[in-house]
Amino acid sequence: MNILVSLSSNIVSQGIYNLVVKKGHKGVVAADKASIPKGFVPDVILVDVASADRGILTGYQDSKVLLIDTGVDKDRIVKIFLSHRLSGVLSTDTDLPLFDKALQVVAEGQIWVDNNILKAFLHEGSPPPSPFKENGVTGREKEIIDLVCRGWSNREIAASLSLSEHTVKAHLNRIFRKCNAPSRSKLITLMMRPRQQAP
């Protein structure tokens, strides 16, 4: 997996670079746009809020982008998530095994949203997204949505909730219909968009 670490802080970039290399990943580059080796195409780009706006993403349309949340306002993260085609948001409180899993999940084309960040979007200041209330999402479906937002596969969700994979797929199909979401990534985008306030 080719990984480009491009954060606004050189010290933090170097620290994450060392961490990723220590975990055994090959093809890791910690650099600004001017010093990226010629021909290097990252599978995953790690950015923060400041570096996401520097134009580093424009040359890598097929690369997945994982935002490291350094504690900025969650409304700003939502805007960045929707405008920069992010594949995930990761908290700096994430432990190393989950960090490694987030890289794998994002590289495979899935969405990763750290559970603490998801809870902040849902419970700290922003009301729940409208699909929950208006479309009758059940408690079990909310559990499945939460696990989808963590990047879990159907098999992992089934094992965690003591369900069959077939049952998880059936739940997901109902969730997609209720939320008008054709895919996991669209569902997560909806989950992160605050509900419109009533006039």
VODRENLO-441719 format. One line per field, with one value per residue (C-alpha): residue number from 1; residue in one letter; x, y, z. Coordinates in pm, 1 decimal, decimal comma, always signed. Layout:
! residues N
n	[NUM;...]
res	[a;...]
c1	[X;...]
c2	[Y;...]
c3	[Z;...]
This chain:
! residues 199
n	[1;2;3;4;5;6;7;8;9;10;11;12;13;14;15;16;17;18;19;20;21;22;23;24;25;26;27;28;29;30;31;32;33;34;35;36;37;38;39;40;41;42;43;44;45;46;47;48;49;50;51;52;53;54;55;56;57;58;59;60;61;62;63;64;65;66;67;68;69;70;71;72;73;74;75;76;77;78;79;80;81;82;83;84;85;86;87;88;89;90;91;92;93;94;95;96;97;98;99;100;101;102;103;104;105;106;107;108;109;110;111;112;113;114;115;116;117;118;119;120;121;122;123;124;125;126;127;128;129;130;131;132;133;134;135;136;137;138;139;140;141;142;143;144;145;146;147;148;149;150;151;152;153;154;155;156;157;158;159;160;161;162;163;164;165;166;167;168;169;170;171;172;173;174;175;176;177;178;179;180;181;182;183;184;185;186;187;188;189;190;191;192;193;194;195;196;197;198;199]
res	[m;n;i;l;v;s;l;s;s;n;i;v;s;q;g;i;y;n;l;v;v;k;k;g;h;k;g;v;v;a;a;d;k;a;s;i;p;k;g;f;v;p;d;v;i;l;v;d;v;a;s;a;d;r;g;i;l;t;g;y;q;d;s;k;v;l;l;i;d;t;g;v;d;k;d;r;i;v;k;i;f;l;s;h;r;l;s;g;v;l;s;t;d;t;d;l;p;l;f;d;k;a;l;q;v;v;a;e;g;q;i;w;v;d;n;n;i;l;k;a;f;l;h;e;g;s;p;p;p;s;p;f;k;e;n;g;v;t;g;r;e;k;e;i;i;d;l;v;c;r;g;w;s;n;r;e;i;a;a;s;l;s;l;s;e;h;t;v;k;a;h;l;n;r;i;f;r;k;c;n;a;p;s;r;s;k;l;i;t;l;m;m;r;p;r;q;q;a;p]
c1	[+0,0;+139,3;+67,9;+128,6;+145,2;+76,6;-12,6;+32,2;+277,6;+612,0;+669,9;+332,4;+381,8;+719,6;+577,5;+292,2;+534,6;+758,5;+455,1;+323,6;+666,6;+710,3;+377,4;+537,1;+376,0;+588,4;+583,2;+526,4;+614,1;+601,2;+640,9;+490,2;+381,0;+717,6;+918,2;+698,3;+902,3;+824,5;+576,2;+463,0;+86,8;-56,0;-336,8;-418,0;-338,4;-337,4;-427,7;-550,3;-788,0;-513,1;-328,5;-652,2;-691,8;-339,6;-417,7;-224,5;-530,0;-576,8;-308,2;-440,9;-803,6;-805,2;-636,0;-839,3;-819,9;-821,1;-856,9;-680,7;-907,1;-684,1;-968,4;-1130,0;-1498,9;-1709,9;-1914,5;-1593,3;-1509,9;-1854,6;-1793,5;-1450,3;-1589,0;-1851,6;-1630,8;-1302,8;-1431,3;-1288,6;-1288,7;-1273,5;-1214,5;-983,1;-946,9;-603,7;-724,8;-742,7;-531,4;-273,6;-468,7;-768,0;-540,5;-399,5;-749,5;-864,9;-583,8;-681,4;-1053,2;-1000,1;-751,5;-1016,2;-1261,4;-1477,6;-1556,6;-1405,6;-1547,1;-1402,6;-1674,1;-1599,9;-1632,1;-1955,0;-2100,0;-1998,2;-2182,0;-2491,8;-2511,5;-2303,1;-2485,0;-2622,4;-2957,7;-2971,4;-2998,1;-3355,0;-3365,1;-3381,2;-3695,9;-3873,0;-3811,5;-3853,2;-3503,4;-3522,6;-3289,4;-3127,0;-3077,9;-2915,0;-2669,8;-2587,6;-2546,3;-2303,5;-2093,7;-2101,8;-1969,0;-1683,3;-1587,1;-1701,5;-1779,0;-2109,2;-1932,0;-1793,5;-2132,9;-2301,4;-2053,4;-2082,4;-2464,3;-2507,5;-2685,1;-2633,1;-2468,6;-2793,4;-2984,8;-2730,1;-2768,1;-3146,4;-3118,3;-2880,0;-3116,5;-3398,4;-3167,2;-3063,4;-3430,4;-3537,2;-3246,5;-3253,2;-2887,0;-2769,9;-2438,7;-2243,3;-2051,1;-2372,2;-2520,3;-2218,7;-2237,7;-2601,3;-2508,9;-2256,1;-2485,2;-2675,5;-3052,6;-3210,9;-3379,0;-3752,9;-3860,5]
c2	[+0,0;+340,8;+602,6;+975,8;+1154,1;+1521,6;+1706,7;+2075,7;+2002,3;+1859,6;+1705,3;+1530,0;+1418,6;+1266,9;+1098,0;+937,1;+844,0;+663,2;+492,3;+367,5;+242,8;+67,1;-111,6;-266,1;-63,9;-14,3;+279,8;+545,2;+907,2;+1200,0;+1507,3;+1820,5;+1828,4;+1956,7;+1665,3;+1368,1;+1121,2;+1126,4;+857,5;+798,6;+735,4;+694,8;+453,7;+655,5;+1019,2;+1123,8;+1491,1;+1730,4;+2024,0;+2269,7;+2042,7;+1930,8;+2286,4;+2313,5;+2148,1;+1828,5;+1621,5;+1761,9;+1545,9;+1220,3;+1184,2;+805,5;+809,0;+761,6;+1046,5;+994,1;+1308,6;+1318,0;+1520,8;+1750,1;+1892,7;+2144,0;+2228,4;+1934,4;+2153,1;+2234,4;+1863,3;+1796,6;+2061,9;+1919,1;+1565,3;+1665,7;+1890,9;+1696,7;+1344,7;+1210,7;+837,3;+874,6;+1077,8;+953,7;+1090,8;+1152,1;+943,1;+631,2;+341,7;+181,2;-133,6;+79,7;+320,7;+30,1;-103,7;+240,0;+247,4;-96,8;-18,7;+309,4;+151,7;-110,0;+162,1;+167,2;+460,4;+498,3;+733,0;+712,6;+622,6;+922,6;+1156,9;+991,5;+1033,4;+1399,0;+1450,9;+1275,7;+1387,4;+1695,6;+1998,4;+1866,2;+1689,6;+1343,2;+1329,2;+1335,8;+976,7;+841,4;+1027,0;+1066,5;+724,9;+503,7;+360,7;+102,7;+57,9;-247,0;-53,6;+230,0;-23,0;-148,5;+206,3;+280,3;-25,6;+57,4;+402,4;+237,7;+58,1;-288,2;-550,6;-741,2;-1042,6;-839,3;-679,0;-1019,9;-1159,9;-856,8;-857,1;-1238,9;-1226,1;-1406,8;-1220,7;-1267,6;-1086,0;-802,4;-764,2;-754,5;-485,2;-284,3;-303,4;-166,7;+105,1;+209,6;+233,9;+426,9;+671,0;+696,0;+591,2;+365,4;+274,4;+263,7;+579,8;+773,1;+647,5;+777,3;+1110,3;+1138,6;+1045,0;+1327,8;+1595,7;+1784,4;+1785,1;+2100,9;+2301,8;+2345,7;+2703,1]
c3	[+0,0;-99,6;+167,9;+144,0;+479,6;+417,5;+737,5;+811,6;+1094,2;+983,3;+1325,4;+1327,9;+966,5;+1052,0;+1361,4;+1166,9;+888,6;+1140,8;+1295,0;+961,0;+852,2;+1187,4;+1127,4;+817,8;+539,2;+229,3;-7,5;+258,1;+181,8;+424,2;+210,7;+67,7;-293,9;-418,9;-277,7;-366,7;-574,8;-946,1;-1041,2;-683,0;-669,4;-319,3;-240,7;+72,5;+155,1;+520,9;+565,8;+832,5;+787,8;+691,1;+448,0;+277,1;+150,7;+8,3;-324,4;-246,8;-342,8;-692,6;-852,5;-710,2;-812,1;-759,8;-418,3;-101,0;+151,3;+528,2;+739,9;+1077,3;+1307,7;+1511,0;+1716,0;+1483,0;+1494,4;+1377,2;+1139,5;+953,9;+931,7;+780,4;+513,7;+435,7;+424,9;+170,9;-43,7;-55,6;-135,7;+190,1;+252,4;+626,7;+939,4;+1214,2;+1566,3;+1715,9;+2013,0;+1793,6;+1917,3;+1688,9;+1589,5;+1484,6;+1299,7;+1100,3;+1035,2;+918,5;+661,3;+531,0;+518,5;+334,1;+91,1;+8,0;-90,2;+220,6;+448,9;+796,8;+1058,6;+1407,7;+1658,9;+1881,3;+1585,4;+1474,2;+1823,6;+1820,2;+1493,2;+1622,4;+1983,3;+2062,0;+1935,2;+1608,2;+1602,5;+1448,9;+1071,4;+945,4;+809,5;+1166,4;+1264,5;+933,9;+786,1;+1090,8;+1136,0;+1415,5;+1709,9;+1549,2;+1225,5;+1419,0;+1564,7;+1215,8;+1082,6;+1366,8;+1279,1;+907,2;+994,2;+1182,8;+864,0;+970,1;+706,7;+698,2;+847,1;+1137,9;+1199,7;+1196,1;+1449,0;+1676,7;+1681,2;+1672,9;+1337,8;+1010,2;+723,0;+529,5;+805,5;+808,6;+430,4;+468,5;+736,9;+516,9;+220,2;+438,1;+575,8;+224,6;+118,1;+428,3;+405,0;+24,8;+23,1;-263,1;-97,3;+228,9;+139,8;+67,5;+396,1;+588,6;+409,8;+515,9;+871,5;+886,0;+741,1;+1012,4;+981,1;+838,1;+1107,4;+1079,5;+988,0]
